[in-house]
Structures are given as C-alpha cells and as structure tokens.
C-alpha cells in the first residue's frame, strides 16, 4: 500500500486554513476587499465571506489564528504578498509544521 506523504496529509488538513488566515490578515491589516484578498491568495471570494459571517467553519483555522507563532509567520507572508513577491506554499508549510511539531508519521 502506498502511504500519502507528509506534505499531502498536511496540505489537505491545513492548506485552506492557511490561505484563509492570510486572506483575513490582508483584509484586516491592509484594508483589502474580500475580492482583492481572495484573488491574491487563490481562493474563492465567497469562501472568505462565509467564514467572516460564520456560515462556514474551516478545519484548522482556529488553531492557526490562536497560535501567535503561526500567525506571525502568516503576517510575514501577507507582507510579502503586498510587496508583490511570490510566496511558495511549501515554505509556509515547513515553517508551520515546525511550530506545530508535526513529524513524519504523526
């Protein structure tokens, strides 16, 4: 049996939450619209709207938003995005995994 890689598992569990957290930070700190934020992050704008209205829960979002180390990582990502820099989700993933102490096989 072929087991999924750590990256596949982590991305499935946290990718949307990470993207939403970054989008929310862009809206909050940089006063972007939901549409602008969604476009920069690569997610549908209605998803951001549903999260903000409490109509949709995103698995892992609370864990990310309530962890100051992870939130600081995502704020750095927001800063880079605003400056027009491309950010590789792999880099974000590795940093977040280190904070969460997620090891292979966990």
Secondary structure by P-SEA (a helix, b strand, c coil): cccccaaaaaaaccaaaaaaaaaaaaaacccccaaaaaaaacccaaaaaaaaaccccccaaaaaaacaaaaaaaaaaaaaaaabbbbbaaaaaaaaaaaacccccc
